Amino acid sequence: MIIRAAEPRDAEALAAIYDHHVLHGFGSFELEPPGVAWMDAKRRDLQALGLPFLVAQLGNRVLGYAYAGPFRPRPGYRYTVEDSVYVAPDAIGRGVGRAVLARVLDECTELGVRQVIAVIGDSRNAASIGLHTALGFEHSGVGRSLGFKHGRWVDIVWMQKALNGGDATPPEGPGIRLS
């Protein structure tokens, strides 16, 4: 398996993976898949900000992807990103998510990011909570019943990982570009 930057040619595979999770899971609070053009625009926009949007590929097939996006648009948040990771349903449990998210964290470290936030849909999402825990994230809170999807109320689990010393010292450099 190789980890590489996502490219325009990956848009269909990325959208197919995301579509599955939109339709069958709680990792996204979308109710309808947004489509290939939306996914490629998301990739393009994040990469234009200099942020990592990576895929895990085996042979010619994209098995999963992860990216970091701005946590919030205000300048005070320029040292904090939010991660996202999605894996093809038949590749779950094979280390794909861990490999691609670990590389995103490495790239965020190189960018001078100080905090990474995971906003995990569904407090029952043991796979994502376990993945983030394995990569050094700590629980930072739960928002109870913030979304309604697939006929039930869904929690948000917040997890956080400090990079580059976290809040121990003032940051160096300008932080990530927000627009």
C-alpha positions in Angstrom: 0.0 0.0 0.0 1.2 3.5 -0.8 0.2 6.8 0.7 0.2 9.7 -1.7 -1.4 13.1 -2.4 -4.9 12.8 -3.8 -5.2 13.8 -7.4 -8.1 14.7 -9.8 -8.2 11.1 -11.1 -9.1 9.9 -7.6 -12.4 11.9 -7.4 -14.7 9.0 -8.3 -13.1 6.6 -5.9 -13.1 9.2 -3.1 -16.7 10.0 -3.7 -17.7 6.3 -3.8 -16.0 5.7 -0.4 -17.7 8.8 1.1 -21.0 8.0 -0.4 -21.0 4.6 1.4 -20.4 6.3 4.7 -23.1 9.0 4.1 -25.7 6.3 3.2 -24.8 3.7 5.8 -23.0 5.3 8.7 -22.7 8.2 11.0 -19.2 9.4 10.3 -20.7 12.2 8.2 -23.9 14.0 8.9 -24.7 14.4 5.2 -28.0 12.7 4.4 -27.4 12.5 0.6 -24.0 11.9 -1.1 -22.8 15.2 -2.5 -21.1 13.7 -5.5 -17.9 13.6 -7.4 -17.6 17.3 -8.3 -18.1 18.2 -4.6 -15.4 15.8 -3.5 -12.9 17.0 -6.1 -13.6 20.6 -5.1 -13.0 19.7 -1.5 -9.7 18.1 -2.4 -8.6 21.0 -4.5 -9.6 23.6 -1.9 -7.7 22.0 0.9 -4.6 21.3 -1.2 -4.7 25.0 -2.4 -4.4 25.9 1.3 -1.3 23.7 1.6 -3.1 21.1 3.7 -2.7 17.4 3.3 -5.4 15.4 1.4 -3.9 11.9 1.0 -5.1 8.5 -0.3 -4.1 5.0 0.5 -3.7 3.0 -2.6 -3.1 -0.7 -3.2 -2.4 -1.6 -6.8 -4.7 0.7 -8.8 -7.4 0.9 -6.2 -7.9 3.7 -3.6 -8.8 2.0 -0.3 -9.2 5.1 1.8 -8.3 8.7 2.3 -7.7 11.3 5.1 -7.2 15.0 5.1 -6.8 18.0 7.4 -8.9 21.1 7.1 -9.1 24.4 8.9 -10.8 23.9 12.3 -12.6 27.2 12.0 -12.2 30.2 9.6 -11.2 32.8 12.2 -7.4 33.7 12.4 -7.1 32.7 16.1 -7.6 29.1 15.0 -4.7 29.1 12.5 -2.7 26.5 14.4 -5.6 24.0 14.7 -6.9 21.6 12.1 -9.7 19.1 12.0 -9.0 15.7 10.5 -11.2 13.4 8.5 -10.6 9.8 7.5 -12.7 7.4 5.4 -12.0 3.8 4.4 -13.7 1.6 1.7 -16.1 -0.8 3.4 -14.2 -3.9 2.4 -10.9 -2.4 3.6 -12.0 -1.6 7.1 -9.9 -3.2 9.8 -6.8 -3.7 7.5 -4.8 -0.7 8.8 -5.7 1.6 5.9 -7.2 4.3 8.1 -4.3 4.2 10.5 -1.7 4.4 7.7 -3.2 7.3 5.9 -4.2 9.3 9.0 -0.7 8.9 10.5 0.8 10.5 7.3 -1.7 13.3 7.6 -0.5 13.9 11.1 3.1 13.8 10.0 2.4 16.5 7.4 0.5 18.6 9.9 3.5 18.4 12.2 5.7 19.7 9.4 3.3 22.5 8.8 3.6 23.7 12.4 0.1 22.7 13.5 -0.3 22.6 17.2 -3.7 20.9 17.7 -5.6 18.4 15.6 -9.3 17.9 16.4 -11.3 14.8 15.5 -15.1 15.3 15.4 -16.4 11.7 15.3 -20.0 11.1 14.4 -21.6 8.6 16.8 -20.4 7.7 20.3 -20.9 4.1 19.2 -18.3 4.5 16.4 -15.7 2.2 18.1 -13.6 1.9 15.0 -12.9 5.7 14.6 -12.6 6.3 18.3 -10.1 3.4 18.5 -8.1 4.6 15.5 -7.8 8.1 17.0 -6.9 6.7 20.4 -4.2 4.5 18.8 -2.7 7.6 17.1 -2.5 9.5 20.4 -5.7 11.4 20.5 -7.4 12.0 23.8 -11.1 12.4 24.5 -12.1 16.1 24.9 -15.8 15.9 25.1 -19.1 14.5 23.8 -22.0 16.5 22.3 -25.1 14.6 23.1 -27.7 14.1 20.4 -26.4 16.9 18.1 -27.5 15.2 14.9 -30.4 13.1 13.7 -29.7 10.5 11.1 -31.0 7.0 10.1 -33.9 7.5 12.5 -32.0 8.2 15.7 -30.2 11.0 17.6 -26.5 10.9 17.1 -23.7 12.1 19.4 -20.5 13.8 18.4 -17.3 12.6 20.1 -14.5 15.2 20.2 -10.9 14.0 20.4 -7.8 16.1 20.3 -4.1 15.5 19.7 -1.3 18.1 20.4 1.5 18.4 17.9 4.8 20.4 18.1 4.5 20.9 21.9 0.8 21.8 21.8 0.1 24.7 24.1 3.4 24.4 26.1 5.0 27.3 24.1 3.8 30.1 21.8 3.6 29.0 18.2 6.2 29.8 15.6 5.4 30.8 12.0 2.2 32.1 10.6 0.0 29.0 11.0 -2.1 27.5 8.3 -3.7 29.5 5.5 -7.4 29.8 6.2 -8.4 31.1 2.7 
